[in-house]
């Protein structure tokens, strides 16, 4: 029996470039050996998510998310909670296309993005979980992270990333720090900050140096806490970001790797941003689900440092071995006499 692929596409993403290439895109997946069909998302809530769940339970081996980062997020949310998850491919057609940027998938040519599947290169990607919701790229809290809520979707489509920059220029003067309480793997932070971020890739809002040492499959978030709300300081930090990611050693930044975080508000309300959308209010727990979904990617272009090449099974066996060694009696390594 032939494998099956379901292309879930957003007909309104970006500048609607997907529509004219759809037939050719389906042909690419047929060439890759998949009996391929397509589903156009609707205005109904969670349209892409619901279709992804249905296709996964129906036994489709591959689900292709074609659209912006929001469409990809919905597809991931549709399959991440299932015990048997199909593979995924993505065809970017949104505004910033952070996820495609991280996987080095062509962002301006949907047909070229589809052809990545023909290379047959995949990576098992980490994803994040916040309560019962999953995220693929970032989670965060604080006034700086609320920028994306205020950019209307029509402006995102027409003006692209410029829409975020314009909104950023408007909101920056109004930024103020809030008191946060954050518990992570090897530490605790309580104090005033303008935002915290949990990143899964190196690409955030079109910037690739915010997390210069990101790994895609190591089971760790990169946590960034910005401890200043001063506009001159934030602009200076952005300059350090653009200058090779030098912000990570700045005293106004806490930069840590962690597999889990608990975020609690202290006095003010703290809204949580999940992949650019409102995801509820703190308190909230975040967990990194290591190598949870296998994705087609352009591995030839991804830096070696971004992929660990260690499977979750290997690490589990390694940790089990270390634990067994630690439990040996102290004299177990002493030679015995005949």
C-alpha positions in Angstrom: 0.0 0.0 0.0 1.3 3.5 -0.9 2.1 6.0 1.8 -0.3 8.9 2.1 0.4 12.6 2.5 -2.1 15.3 3.5 -1.3 18.9 2.5 -3.0 21.3 4.9 -2.8 24.8 3.4 -3.9 28.2 4.4 -5.4 29.8 1.2 -5.0 33.3 2.7 -1.4 33.1 4.0 1.0 35.8 3.0 0.2 37.0 -0.5 -1.8 33.9 -1.4 1.2 32.5 -3.4 0.3 28.9 -2.5 -2.8 28.7 -4.7 -1.0 29.0 -8.1 1.6 26.4 -7.2 -0.7 23.8 -5.5 -1.0 21.4 -8.3 2.8 21.3 -8.8 3.3 20.9 -5.1 1.0 17.9 -5.0 3.0 16.4 -7.9 6.2 16.8 -5.9 4.9 14.7 -3.0 3.5 12.1 -5.5 7.1 11.9 -7.0 8.4 11.3 -3.4 6.1 8.3 -3.2 3.1 9.6 -1.4 -0.5 9.4 -2.5 -1.2 13.1 -1.9 -4.4 15.1 -1.2 -5.0 18.6 0.0 -7.2 20.4 2.5 -7.8 24.2 2.5 -8.2 25.6 6.0 -11.4 27.6 6.7 -12.3 30.5 9.0 -13.5 28.0 11.6 -11.4 28.0 14.9 -8.6 25.4 14.8 -9.4 24.3 11.3 -5.8 23.2 10.5 -5.4 21.6 14.0 -8.6 19.6 13.6 -7.7 18.3 10.1 -4.2 17.4 11.3 -5.7 15.3 14.1 -8.1 13.6 11.7 -5.5 12.8 9.2 -3.1 11.4 11.8 -5.8 9.2 13.2 -6.7 8.1 9.7 -3.2 6.8 9.2 -1.6 9.4 7.0 2.2 9.0 7.1 3.0 12.6 6.3 1.3 15.9 7.0 2.4 19.0 5.2 1.7 22.3 6.8 1.6 25.0 4.1 1.2 28.5 5.4 2.6 30.8 8.0 4.1 29.9 11.4 0.5 30.0 12.7 -0.6 27.2 10.4 2.5 25.1 11.4 1.7 25.7 15.0 -1.9 24.5 14.5 -0.8 21.3 12.7 1.7 20.5 15.5 -1.0 21.0 18.1 -3.2 18.6 16.1 -0.7 15.7 16.3 1.7 16.4 19.3 -0.6 14.8 21.9 -1.1 11.6 19.9 0.9 8.4 20.7 1.6 7.8 17.0 2.6 11.0 15.2 3.1 11.2 11.4 6.1 12.9 9.9 5.8 16.6 8.9 7.0 18.8 6.1 6.4 22.6 5.9 5.9 25.0 3.0 6.2 28.5 4.2 3.9 31.2 3.0 3.6 33.6 5.9 5.2 36.9 7.2 8.4 36.0 9.1 8.5 32.2 8.5 10.8 31.7 11.5 10.4 27.9 11.5 11.3 27.5 7.8 14.3 29.8 8.4 15.5 27.5 11.1 15.1 24.4 8.9 16.7 26.2 6.0 13.7 25.6 3.8 13.2 28.1 0.9 10.9 30.9 2.1 10.1 32.7 -1.1 9.3 29.8 -3.4 6.6 27.3 -2.3 7.5 24.8 -5.0 11.2 24.8 -4.0 10.1 24.3 -0.4 8.1 21.3 -1.4 11.1 19.8 -3.2 13.0 19.6 0.1 11.1 16.3 0.6 12.9 14.8 -2.4 16.2 15.0 -0.5 14.8 12.6 2.1 16.5 14.4 5.0 14.8 14.6 8.3 15.4 15.8 11.9 13.5 14.9 15.0 12.5 18.3 16.4 12.0 19.4 19.9 8.7 21.1 20.6 7.5 23.0 23.7 4.4 22.3 25.8 2.7 24.9 27.9 -0.2 23.4 29.8 -2.3 21.6 27.2 -0.9 23.7 24.3 2.2 23.1 22.2 4.5 25.6 20.6 7.2 25.2 17.9 9.4 28.3 18.2 9.0 30.6 21.2 7.1 31.2 24.4 7.4 34.2 26.5 5.9 36.8 28.9 6.3 40.4 29.6 5.3 43.6 27.8 7.8 43.2 25.0 6.3 39.9 24.0 2.9 41.6 23.6 4.0 43.3 20.5 2.7 40.6 18.2 -0.9 40.8 19.6 -1.3 44.3 18.3 -0.3 43.8 14.6 -3.5 43.2 12.6 -3.3 40.2 10.3 -4.0 42.2 7.2 -1.0 44.4 7.9 1.1 41.3 8.4 0.1 40.0 5.0 0.5 43.3 3.1 3.6 44.8 4.8 5.3 41.6 6.1 8.0 42.1 8.7 7.8 45.9 8.3 4.5 45.7 10.2 6.3 44.3 13.3 9.0 47.0 13.1 6.4 49.8 12.8 4.5 48.4 15.8 7.7 48.0 17.7 8.6 51.7 17.2 5.2 52.6 18.5 5.2 50.3 21.6 8.8 50.6 22.8 8.3 54.0 24.6 5.5 52.4 26.6 7.5 49.4 27.8 7.9 49.0 31.5 9.3 46.1 33.6 7.1 43.8 35.6 7.9 41.6 38.6 8.5 38.0 37.5 9.1 34.7 39.3 10.8 32.1 37.1 12.0 28.7 38.2 14.2 26.7 35.8 16.5 23.6 35.8 19.4 25.0 37.8 18.2 28.3 39.2 15.5 30.8 40.1 14.9 34.4 39.1 12.7 36.8 40.9 12.8 40.5 39.9 11.8 43.1 37.4 12.1 42.3 33.7 10.6 43.6 30.4 10.3 40.0 29.1 11.4 36.4 29.3 11.7 34.2 26.2 11.9 30.4 25.7 13.3 29.6 22.3 13.4 26.3 20.4 15.3 27.6 17.3 17.7 30.4 16.4 15.1 32.4 14.4 12.9 34.7 16.3 10.9 37.4 14.5 13.2 37.2 11.6 16.4 37.6 13.7 18.8 34.7 13.6 21.3 35.9 16.3 19.0 36.2 19.3 19.9 32.5 20.1 23.2 32.1 18.3 23.9 28.6 19.8 20.5 27.1 19.4 20.2 23.3 19.0 17.0 21.9 17.4 16.9 18.5 19.1 18.8 18.7 22.4 15.8 18.8 24.7 16.6 22.3 26.0 14.9 25.7 25.7 17.2 28.7 25.5 15.8 31.0 28.2 16.4 34.8 27.8 15.4 37.2 30.5 15.7 40.9 29.6 16.2 42.8 32.9 15.8 46.3 31.6 12.9 48.3 30.1 15.0 51.4 29.3 14.5 52.3 25.6 18.1 53.2 25.1 19.3 50.0 26.7 16.9 47.8 24.6 18.1 49.5 21.5 21.7 48.9 22.6 20.9 45.2 23.2 19.3 45.0 19.7 22.5 46.4 18.3 24.5 43.6 20.1 22.1 41.0 18.7 22.8 42.3 15.2 26.5 42.4 15.9 26.9 38.6 16.1 24.8 37.7 19.1 27.0 39.5 21.6 24.0 40.3 23.9 24.2 36.9 25.6 27.0 38.1 27.9 25.5 41.5 28.7 24.7 42.1 32.4 21.1 43.1 31.5 20.5 39.6 30.1 20.1 36.2 31.7 20.9 33.5 29.2 20.4 29.9 30.2 19.6 26.4 28.8 16.8 24.6 30.6 14.4 21.7 29.9 11.5 23.2 32.0 10.4 26.5 33.4 7.6 27.6 35.8 6.6 31.2 35.3 4.6 33.0 38.0 3.3 36.5 38.2 4.1 38.5 41.3 1.8 41.6 41.2 0.9 42.5 37.6 -0.9 40.2 35.2 1.6 38.4 32.9 0.1 37.3 29.6 1.9 34.3 27.9 2.9 34.5 24.2 3.0 31.1 22.4 4.4 31.4 18.8 3.2 34.9 18.5 -0.3 34.4 19.8 -1.9 34.9 23.3 -1.6 31.6 25.1 -3.2 32.3 28.5 -2.0 34.0 31.7 0.8 32.9 34.1 1.2 30.9 36.3 2.3 28.4 33.6 4.6 25.4 33.3 6.7 24.9 30.2 8.3 21.6 29.2 10.6 20.7 26.3 9.5 17.5 24.5 12.7 16.3 23.1 12.8 15.0 19.5 9.0 14.8 19.5 8.1 15.3 15.8 10.2 14.2 12.8 10.4 17.0 10.2 11.7 17.1 6.7 14.5 19.7 6.6 17.4 20.9 4.4 20.0 19.2 6.6 22.9 20.0 4.3 22.5 23.7 5.1 21.9 23.4 8.9 25.0 23.9 11.0 26.4 20.8 12.7 26.2 22.6 16.0 22.4 22.9 15.7 21.9 19.1 15.5 23.1 16.8 18.3 22.9 13.5 16.4 22.0 11.8 19.7 18.7 10.1 19.8 16.4 10.3 22.8 16.8 6.5 23.1 20.6 6.8 23.2 20.5 9.5 25.9 18.0 7.5 28.0 20.4 4.5 27.8 23.3 6.7 28.7 21.6 8.2 31.7 20.5 4.7 32.9 24.1 3.5 32.7 25.4 6.5 34.7 22.7 5.9 37.3 23.7 2.2 37.6 27.4 3.2 38.0 26.5 5.7 40.7 24.6 2.9 42.6 27.5 0.5 42.6 29.0 -0.1 46.1 32.1 1.9 46.7 34.4 -1.1 46.7 33.0 -2.6 43.5 35.9 -1.3 41.4 38.6 -2.8 43.7 40.3 -6.0 42.4 39.6 -9.2 44.3 42.4 -11.5 45.5 42.4 -15.2 44.8 
